[in-house]
Amino acid sequence: MSEPTGAARRRGPFKVGDQVQLTDPKGRHYTFTLEAGKQFHTHKGAFSHDELIGASEGSVVRTTGNVAYLALRPLLPDYVLSMPRGAAVVYPKDAGQILAFADIFAGARVVEAGVGSGALSAFLLRAIGDHGMLHSYERRQDFADIARGNVERYFGGPHPAWTLTVGDLQDNLSDTEVDRVVLDMLAPWETLEAVSKALVPGGILCAYVATTTQLARTVESIREIGCFAEPQPWESMVRNWHVEGLAVRPDHRMIGHTGFLVTARRLADGVEPPMRRRRPSKGAYGDDYEGPNKERGSSEAQG
């Protein structure tokens, strides 16, 4: 049985073409690709790539200035934060939430819109494996080119489960019987009709948006289209901790707001979603409301 795509690049001694992440005594990271005969230079001296070729992962190398560097392969979260960018990347904390709460499973048929620099595509491909399907749509050719390069660099070549199409999702979506749809775009509500036709009953829609106005419009549009269960919106924040003897405290900086996530389950055809028990707050749909339920807002304001 052959190994999954990219698995051989994640284990064993360092080889030519492998990516290496060096960590210096202050915890700073440096990433490069191993090439025979080349040297890695720092302001603290240099060392030859040949010293690492054939060495075990987790080895320590010293520069000519006698500074020690720990050598490891970069993890996928490290890789996506250091790779070339065309657009902002989906942060690892959000990618992890998407994989978990959109229930991305091995062999899943997934549609993604808004590829950006390819960070989320790499996470999705690793989760679905060689026998799944990821069809990614990106409006901009330059972003698509950068994303393709980043994904293929990580996996060591083209991934057999990946198709990348340049164009709008709503104009080009031809996939059917899709298990999951992940939207990372400015106006995900514009794609809901096309997405609802592609998703299987019980399938999951997951949208990643940056602002509260996008969040509100997305949630209300999912409710309005009428073929999804009640959407679930949230955000996550990550805070590291400093632990040194008895000095145990949170770090001064944290990864705060990066984006909002919304998930919703596709209902069976012809089924109406159950009535919501919780009534909206008074004034939630006031005169200044501009969302998809604008008419309801006007009638409530008059009442």
N, C-alpha and C positions, 0 to 999 in steps of 0.2 A: 504494500500500500504506500503510495507516494505521500510525501509530507505536504501539508498545506502550504500554499504560496507564502513565501517570506519566512517560514519557520526556521529554515536552515541558517538564515542570517541572524537569528536570535540566540544561538547557542554555539558552544565549542570554542576552540582557540581563535584568536583574531586572524582574519584573512585579508589579502589585498582586496580593496573595494568595500570593506566594512567601514561603517561609521563608528568613530570613537569619541566618547565624551570624557574629557579630562577635568578633574576637580583639583584646584590648587589648595594650599593650606588655609586660605580664607573662604573656601567654599564656592569660589567662582568657577563657572563652567566654560569650557572651550570645546567646540565640536569640529571635527575634520574627518576626511576620508583617507584611509590608509592607501599609500602608493609606495611601491618598492623604490628604494633609493632616495626618497625625498626626506626633508627635515621639517620638523615643527619648531617654529621660532617664537620665543616670548621675550619680554624685556628682562627675564631672569635666565636667559640662556636658551639653548636649543638641544634637541635630541633627534635621532634618526628614527623614521617610521619603522625601519627594519628591526629595531629593538622590540616592537610590539607585535610584528607579524609572527605568528606561531605561538605567541604568549597567551596564557590563560586570561580570560576576562577577570577583572579584579586585581590585575597586576599594578605595580607601582614603578614608574620610570622617573629618572632624575635627569635634569637638564645639566648642561655644562656649568651652570651656576650653582649646582648642587641643591636645586629646589625639587621636592618630590611632588609628583602628580599621580593621582589615582585614575586608572584607565578602566572604563566600563562602556558597554554599548548604551547609547541613549535610549531611554524608555520612550514609548509613543508620546506621552505628555511632554517630555523634553523636546522631542523631535518637532512637534507641531508649533512649539513656541519659538524655535530657532530657525525654522525653514523659511525660504523666500516667500514674501507675501505680495499678493495683488490686492486683496481685500483683507479686512480684519478676520482673524480666525475665531472659531468657536472654542472657547477656553475649555481645558480638560475637565474642569468641574461641571460645566454644562453638558459636555459630551457624555460624561459618565451618567448624568441624570437622564439624558436622552436614551442611552442604551438601556438603563434600568426601567424607567417609567414608560417608555414606548415599547418595552418588552422586545427588544431586538434579539432574535434567536438564530441559531445556526440553521442555514437553509432558507431563511426568510426572503420573501420578495419585497424589496423596498424601493420606493421612489423618493428621490431627494431633489429639492429645488433650491437654488442658490448655493453653488459649490464654493464660491469665494476662492480661497487658497488651497482647498482640499483637505483641511484638517478633519472635519467631520466625516468626509468620505473615507478617510483612512480608518477611523474608528469603526464606522459601519461595516466596511469590508472585512476587517479583522473579526467582527462579531458574526457576520453571516457566513463566512467561510467560502470555499471554492464552489460549493454547490448551491449557494444562494443566488440572489440577483439584486444588484444595485443599479438602478437607472438614474443618473444624475443629470439635471438640467441647469444650464448656466446661460444667462443672456449675453454675457460679454466674452468674446473670443479670447481676449488677452488674459482674463481671469481663468478661463478654461485651460489655456496653455500652461499657466503657472501651476494650476491644480494637478493637471496630468503629470507634469514633471515631478511635483512633490510626492504624489502617491506612488508613482513608479520608482522613484528613488528609494522610498521607504520599503517597498516590497521586493525590490531588485528587478523589476520589470513589470509589464502589463499584468493586471489582475484578471483572471478568467471570469469573475463574476461582475465585472464593471463595464457599463456602457455610459459614455459621456456625450450628451447632445447639447449643442449650442442653439439656444432659442428659448422662448417663453414656454413654461410648463403648460399653461392653459391652451396654447395653440398647437402643441406638439405631442401631448400625452396620448399615447396609444396603448399603454400597458393595461392589462386587465387582471383580475384576480390578485390584486396587490394586497399584501398583508399589512404593510406600514407605509405611511407617507410622512416625511420630515420636511418642513418648510422653513427655510432661513432666508427671508426676503422682506422687502419693505411693505408689501400689501398682500399678505397671505389670503385675505378674504376674497381676493379676485380669482383665486384658483379653486374655491370650495366646490363649485358645481362639477368641474372636471374631476377633482379628487374624489368626490362622493361616488361618482360612477365607476371609478377604478378600484376603490377599496372593497374588500370582501366584508360581509356582515361580521361584526366583532373586531374588524381591523381597527388600527389606531392611527389617528391623525395627531401629529406633534408639530407645533409651531414655535419658532424661536424669534422673539421680537425684542426691540431695544427700549421702546418708550411706553409710558402709561397709555398714551392715546392709541398707539398701535395695539396694545394689549386689550383695551376696551373694545375697539372696533373688531378685533379678531374674535373675542369671546361672544359678543353680541351677534356677529355674523354667523358663527357656528350654531347658536341658538335659533336664529331666524331661518336657516336653511331647512331645519326640521328633520334631518335624517341622522343626527348624532345624539348620543346621550349627553347629559349635562357636562360641559367642558370644565376642566380642572386647571386653574392658573396658579403659578407659584414662581418664586425665585430662590436661589440658594447663595449663601455666602460662606467663605472658607477663611478660617483664622488659624494660623500656626501658633505653636507655643514654644517658649524658650524654657528649656529644662537644664539646669546646671547646679547640681547639688541641691541645696535648699532654696535656690532661686528658681521658682517655678511661676511663670507669669505668661500672659498672652503677648505675642509679638506686637510691636507698635503699629505695624501695617498689616492689612488683610486684603484678600481679594473680595471686594464688596460687590456692588451691582455690575453685572456684565450684560444681563438680558433677562427677559421673562420667558417662561416656558408654559405652553398650554397643551394639554392632551384631551382627546375626546374619542369615544368609541363609536364606530359605525353601527347603526341599527339595521335590522332586517328590512328589506324592501316593503314599503307599504305600512310600516309601523310608525305610529306617532310617539314622540318621547313623552314619558310620564310628566304630569303637571308638576311644576316646581312648587314646593310647599312654602318656601321662604319668599315673602313678598319684598319687592324692592323698597328701599328707603324712600320716604317722601322727598320729592324734589330730584330724585335720581335721573329722571327724564324731563328736566326743566326746559325752559325756552332756549337755553344756550346749548342744548344737546344736539350733536350733529351726526350721531351714529346711525346704524341701519334701521333702528326702531324710532326714527324721528317722528313719524306720524303718531305713535303711541305717546311720545313725549308731549306733543302739542295738545292731544286730547286730555292728558292728565293735568297739564298746566291749566287748561280751560276749566276742568272740573274742580 
